[in-house]
């Protein structure tokens, strides 16, 4: 089985680089690891027609986010203020962290 190489985590700030929402910046709500997809806040909004049920008493048209493939989003660096590629680096204490390839700034808090 091929190993997934997604370096994006929940609550990361990402920029969409392709598709109908190209250029939008949002926070990652969740990462669907098995499907290689991300759920990003206010990106790829879709409308669903639902019946009235216990959670939605009214029913009708409900708008929400749909997942996009992780390769269509790039991680934003706080220092560069731009979407960047990421490399993994091991610190002296043995902890693995994500590092910006442009400015060598540690992205993980």
N, C-alpha and C positions, 0 to 999 in steps of 0.2 A: 504494500500500500504506500502511496506517495505521501510524504510528510508535508503538512501545511506550513507555509512560511509567512503567515500573517503576523506582523509585528504591531498590530493595532489592538488596543485594549479598551475596555469599557471606560467611559468618561474622558477619552482622548479627544482632542480637537482635530478634525480632519477637513480636507477640502476635496470636493468631488471633481475629478479631472475629465470625465467623459459622460455622455448621456444627456438626457433632457435637463438635468439639474447641474450642468457643467458650471463650475465656478462657485457654487454655494459652499458655505462653511457651516459646519454644525458639530454638535457633541455626539459621540457614539453612545446610544442607549443600551445596545447589547450586541454581542458577537456570537453569531451562529457558526461555531467551529466546524461542525460536520458538513455543513452546506457551503462553507467558505463565503459567508455573507455577513453584512453589517446592517444594523438598524440605526439610522442617523436622524437626529432631531430635525424636523421640518424639511426633510429631503425625500423625494420620491413619494409624494402624497398621493394616495388613491382613495376612491370612494367605494364603499361597500353598502349594498342594500341588505338590510337586516330586518328580521321579523321581531316583533315585541317578545321579550323573554325576561328572565329574572334580572339580568344585568342592565338591559336596555328596555325599560318599560314602554317607552314611546315607539321604538322601532324606527324605520325610515332609513335615510342615507347618512352613514357615519363616515367621516374622513379620518384617515390615519396613515402612518408611515408604512412603507413596504421596504423589504430588504434589498440591498444592492450588493453586487459582488465586491469583495474587498480590494480587488485589483483596480477598481474604478475610483478609489479614494486614496489620498496621500496624507500622511501624518503632518501636522503643522508644528514647526519649531517655535517656541516662545521667543528665543533670542533672535533668530533670522527673520521672523514674521513672514515666513513663506513655507510652502509645502516642500518637504525634504525627504530624501531617502534615509534609511536608518541602518546602522550596523550594530551588532551585538558585541559587547565588550565585558570582560571579567575584571572586577575591581580586586584590590589587594586582599580584601577579606573573603574573596571567592564568590561574591554576589554578581550575577549577570545583570547588566543594565543596557538600555537602548541609548545610542549615541547618535547625534546629528552628524551627517557626513560633511556638511558645509562648514560648521563652526566648532565641531567636536564638543558640543555642549551635551551634558547628560540630560536626557528627556525624562527619565523616571524620577519621581520625587523621593 
